[in-house]
Amino acid sequence: MNSLPTADAALAAAPAPPVDGPPIDVAAERRRTTGSTLASHFNAAGAALPTHGVVAAIVEHLRLEETKGGYEAAAERRGRLDDVYASAATLIGAESTEIALFDSASTGLRVMLDALRPQRGQRIVASSSTYVSHALHLMSLAREQGIDLVIAPYDERRRVDIAALEALLSDGVPSIVTVAHVPTSSGLVEPAAQIGEVVRRYGGTYILDATQSVGHLSVDVEEIGCDILVTTGRKFLRAPRGTGFAYVRDTLQDRLLPTAPDVRGARWTSSASWELDASARRYETWEGAVAARLGLGVALDEAIARGIPSTAQWLVAAGERLRAGLAGLDGVAVADPPGTRSAIVTFVIDGVAPADAVVELARRGVRVVSVPATHGQWDLGDRGVPSVVRASPHVYNDEADLAALVDGVAAIAAGVTR
Ligand SMILES: Cc1ncc(COP(=O)(O)O)c(C=O)c1O
């Protein structure tokens, strides 16, 4: 550590609250996470570090494919592949028949939105926290199919304004409401369950993009009341890249038809007929990265075993401590909306472009990213913020990591280069 104001004092000013449930064992998490010992990795919101168990499951399956062939290897692991659905369902309070596996959240969002067949006369209400790829899809639908696209009204904390949403939906126009639980561009947490209650009252369909919240915060589809939930594997779940899953409420299954049924989810029964699988597998494709899916299964089981309430408390406390540490530095401004409580921390440094700060921190062994307004025009663009630095801890980040980040930012803000 350098001689600049240390992180310790600022971090100590915001002590972590007590944890209900088994405490997080950071030392044990680091022992099973090779990458955590090589650098201070603060990019869980991009792609978190996987554990040895996740990596072993992937490698083991690739070895099996090497010796047996891909189809034969998958057949041998059919039981474990089925367990992935059960684990995903357990994590979010769903049934395994309500789970479909995808290669990413963006694919899941696209397939599910298309399956809803939005039409002229319908309205899509999207939160200002909407992710770029989903927003581009929504805007394309609005432009090409004449669907009314409305950005959800938000309050002074940039969260969906519940009263204003209610006023909007009360006109009776059939609506799809789509919300990013936690955005890519700040630590904001949308009031997902309150939104669910309003959408249900007015008969709308509710899509929750939980890409940044599953594995990070408690996410229960019954409590939230969403009809569709989509997430990715590689972020707070610590699963491999190229994985993701969606939840579709079982009562919706018959109303939602994949626009391009695949041999995985449909049976071609005669020259002009086909039957869709009764479960959410109707949205899947035959081809997929089996090894990565098995890695996803291990990551899901590890997240469940660690305990989501404990993980969420630990992560939120780490986010708060970082925010407190950064806010205490001269020339540094935390960019998250007021009252933010999550493990995504965004900030700007006076006179330093976020992309340059990322490079400088990387030189110090601290990994963060910059998020430009082009990834969230309805949020960063709307706030007039061209770009932010984003730091997102996970349970493998120890005190030395937190201090390295705050000290590194302090040095950059003070114009100290190595
Ligand atoms: C809120 C949010 N939604 C969706 C996505 C897209 O996820 P994927 O890259 O897995 O498609 C991201 C990626 O950063 C995200 O942050």
The ligand as an SDF file (V2000), in Angstrom:
LIG
                    3D

 16 16  0  0  0  0  0  0  0  0999 V2000
  -28.5500   -5.3570  -16.8430 C   0  0  0  0  0  0  0  0  0  0  0  0
  -27.9980   -6.1900  -17.9440 C   0  0  0  0  0  0  0  0  0  0  0  0
  -28.8620   -6.8410  -18.7570 N   0  0  0  0  0  0  0  0  0  0  0  0
  -28.4450   -7.6210  -19.7640 C   0  0  0  0  0  0  0  0  0  0  0  0
  -27.1090   -7.7660  -20.0260 C   0  0  0  0  0  0  0  0  0  0  0  0
  -26.6780   -8.6240  -21.1690 C   0  0  0  0  0  0  0  0  0  0  0  0
  -26.1370   -9.8320  -20.7020 O   0  0  0  0  0  0  0  0  0  0  0  0
  -25.4110  -10.7880  -21.7390 P   0  0  0  0  0  0  0  0  0  0  0  0
  -24.1110  -10.1230  -22.0800 O   0  0  0  0  0  0  0  0  0  0  0  0
  -25.2500  -12.0790  -21.0050 O   0  0  0  0  0  0  0  0  0  0  0  0
  -26.2750  -10.9100  -22.9260 O   0  0  0  0  0  0  0  0  0  0  0  0
  -26.1660   -7.1020  -19.2270 C   0  0  0  0  0  0  0  0  0  0  0  0
  -24.7270   -7.2390  -19.4950 C   0  0  0  0  0  0  0  0  0  0  0  0
  -23.9000   -6.5440  -18.9660 O   0  0  0  0  0  0  0  0  0  0  0  0
  -26.6290   -6.3010  -18.1530 C   0  0  0  0  0  0  0  0  0  0  0  0
  -25.7800   -5.6480  -17.3500 O   0  0  0  0  0  0  0  0  0  0  0  0
  1  2  1  0
  2  3  1  0
  2 15  2  0
  3  4  2  0
  4  5  1  0
  5  6  1  0
  5 12  2  0
  6  7  1  0
  7  8  1  0
  8  9  2  0
  8 10  1  0
  8 11  1  0
 12 13  1  0
 12 15  1  0
 13 14  2  0
 15 16  1  0
M  END
$$$$
